[in-house]
């Protein structure tokens, strides 16, 4: 939105635009949060493969139960 746009739009239009942007960012945040959780599980599993393969398999079994995979 340029400076000129803000001068030609009504206050209500600007409010609606701001709300739309907030919603878009919140949706993206939820997606990124989900990706971070997944990546952290993956990292934990890979580290456990090196340190304690039996515990890594137990973690994988827990994930399969939790997420029906």
Beta strands, then each sheet from edge to edge (+ up, - down):
end
